[in-house]
Amino acid sequence: MSTQQSIINYIADVWLEGDAEGLDAQLPIAELNIIDSAGIFDLVHYLQTDFRITVPLREISPANFRTVDSIAALVDRLRAAGRPEGEAVR
C-alpha cells in the first residue's frame, strides 16, 4: 500500500467514520475542517508509529498538513533523511 493510501485510510477511519469517498490526495483536509488542530497531533502520532519516523515540531505546519499529498511528501522526506547514507528505499 502506498504512503498516500495509508494516510487516506487512516483519516477516513478516524475522522470520516470509515468513508473515504471523495477523499483524495489533493483534497485540502485542513481547510475543509476534516481534521482540526488537535487532530493533527493524533495524525502525527500515527505517522511516527506507522512509518517509523520522527516528525520534528518545526515540521508541524499548515503547509505540511494541507493535503494527503503534502503529508505523504513530508513522510517520504523524513524517511529519506533518517536513512543511513547508501541504504536503499523500501
Contact map, one row per residue, 1 for C-alpha under 8 A:
111011000000000000000000000000000000000000000000000000000000000000000000000000000000000000
111111000000000000000000000000000000000000000000000000000000000000000000000000000000000000
111111100000000000000000000000000000000000000000000000000000000000000001001000000000000000
011111110000000000000000100000000000000000000000000000000000000000011001000000000000000000
111111111000000000000000000000000000000000000000000000000000000000000000000000000000000000
111111111100000000000000000000000000000000000000000000000000000000000000000000000000000000
001111111110000000000000000000000000000000000000000000000000000000010001000000000000000000
000111111111000000010011100000000000000000000000000000000000000000010000000000000000000000
000011111111100001010000000000000000000000000000000000000000000000000000000000000000000000
000001111111110000000000000000000000000000000000000000000000000000000000000000000000000000
000000111111111100000000000000000000000000000000000000000000000000000000000000000000000000
000000011111111111110010000000000000000000000000000000000000000000000000000000000000000000
000000001111111111100000000000000000000000000000000000000000000000000000000000000000000000
000000000111111111000000000000000000000000000000000000000000000000000000000000000000000000
000000000011111111000000000000000110000000000000000000000000000000000000000000000000000000
000000000011111111110000000000000100000000000000000000000000000000000000000000000000000000
000000000001111111100000000000000000000000000000000000000000000000000000000000000000000000
000000001001111111110000000000000000000000000000000000000000000000000000000000000000000000
000000000001100111111000000000000000000000000000000000000000000000000000000000000000000000
000000011001000101111110000000000000000000000000000000000000000000000000000000000000000000
000000000000000000111110000000000000000000000000000000000000000000000000000000000000000000
000000000000000000011111000000000000000000000000000000000000000000000000000000000000000000
000000010001000000011111101000000000000000000000000000000000000000000000000000000000000000
000000010000000000000111111000000000000000000000000000000000000000010000000000000000000000
000100010000000000000011111000000000000000000000000000000000000000111000000000000000000000
000000000000000000000001111100000000000000000000000000000000000000111000000000000000000000
000000000000000000000011111110000000000000000000000000000000000000110000000000000000000000
000000000000000000000000011111110000000000000000000000000000000001100000000000000000000000
000000000000000000000000001111111110000000000000000000000000000011110000000000000000000000
000000000000000000000000000111111111000000000000000000000000010011100000000000000000000000
000000000000000000000000000111111100000000000000000000000000000001000000000000000000000000
000000000000000000000000000111111100000000000000000000000000000000000000000000000000000000
000000000000000000000000000011111111000000000000000000000000000000000000000000000000000000
000000000000001100000000000011111111000000000000000000000000000000000000000000000000000000
000000000000001000000000000011001111111100000000000000000000000000000000000000000000000000
000000000000000000000000000001001111111100000000000000000000000000000000000000000000000000
000000000000000000000000000000000011111110000000000000000000000000000000000000000000000000
000000000000000000000000000000000011111111000000000000000000000000000000000000000000000000
000000000000000000000000000000000011111111100000000000000000000000000000000000000000000000
000000000000000000000000000000000011111111110000000000000000000010000000000000000000000000
000000000000000000000000000000000000111111111000000000000000000000000000000000000000000000
000000000000000000000000000000000000011111111100000000000000000000000000000000000000000000
000000000000000000000000000000000000001111111110000000000000000000000000000000000000000000
000000000000000000000000000000000000000111111111000000100000000000000000000000000000000000
000000000000000000000000000000000000000011111111100000000000000000000000000000000000000000
000000000000000000000000000000000000000001111111111000000000000000000000000000000000000000
000000000000000000000000000000000000000000111111111110000000000000000000001000000000000000
000000000000000000000000000000000000000000011111111111100000000000000000000000000000000000
000000000000000000000000000000000000000000001111111110000000000000000000000000000000000000
000000000000000000000000000000000000000000000111111100000000000000000000000000000000000000
000000000000000000000000000000000000000000000111111110000000000000000000001000100000000000
000000000000000000000000000000000000000000000011111111000000000000000000000000000000000000
000000000000000000000000000000000000000000000011101111100000000000000000001001100100000000
000000000000000000000000000000000000000000000001000111110000000000000000000001000000000000
000000000000000000000000000000000000000000010001000011111011000000000000000001000000000000
000000000000000000000000000000000000000000000000000001111111000000000000000000000000000000
000000000000000000000000000000000000000000000000000000111111000000000000000000000000000000
000000000000000000000000000000000000000000000000000000011111100000000000000000000000000000
000000000000000000000000000000000000000000000000000000111111100100000000000000000000000000
000000000000000000000000000000000000000000000000000000111111110110000000000000000000000000
000000000000000000000000000000000000000000000000000000000111111110000000000000000000000000
000000000000000000000000000001000000000000000000000000000001111111000000000000000000000000
000000000000000000000000000000000000000000000000000000000000111111000100000000000000000000
000000000000000000000000000000000000000000000000000000000011111111100110010000000000000000
000000000000000000000000000011000000000100000000000000000001111111110110000000000000000000
000000000000000000000000000111100000000000000000000000000000011111110110000000000000000000
000000000000000000000000111111000000000000000000000000000000000111111110000000000000000000
000100110000000000000001111010000000000000000000000000000000000011111111000000000000000000
000100000000000000000000110000000000000000000000000000000000000000111111100000000000000000
000000000000000000000000000000000000000000000000000000000000001111111111110000000000000000
000000000000000000000000000000000000000000000000000000000000000111111111111000000000000000
001100100000000000000000000000000000000000000000000000000000000000011111111100000000000000
000000000000000000000000000000000000000000000000000000000000000000001111111110000000000000
000000000000000000000000000000000000000000000000000000000000000100000111111111000000000000
001000000000000000000000000000000000000000000010001010000000000000000011111111100000000000
000000000000000000000000000000000000000000000000000000000000000000000001111111110000000000
000000000000000000000000000000000000000000000000000000000000000000000000111111111000000000
000000000000000000000000000000000000000000000000000011100000000000000000011111111100000000
000000000000000000000000000000000000000000000000001010000000000000000000001111111110000000
000000000000000000000000000000000000000000000000000000000000000000000000000111111110000010
000000000000000000000000000000000000000000000000000000000000000000000000000011111111000000
000000000000000000000000000000000000000000000000000010000000000000000000000001111111000000
000000000000000000000000000000000000000000000000000000000000000000000000000000111111101000
000000000000000000000000000000000000000000000000000000000000000000000000000000001111111000
000000000000000000000000000000000000000000000000000000000000000000000000000000000011111000
000000000000000000000000000000000000000000000000000000000000000000000000000000000001111100
000000000000000000000000000000000000000000000000000000000000000000000000000000000011111110
000000000000000000000000000000000000000000000000000000000000000000000000000000000000011111
000000000000000000000000000000000000000000000000000000000000000000000000000000010000001111
000000000000000000000000000000000000000000000000000000000000000000000000000000000000000111
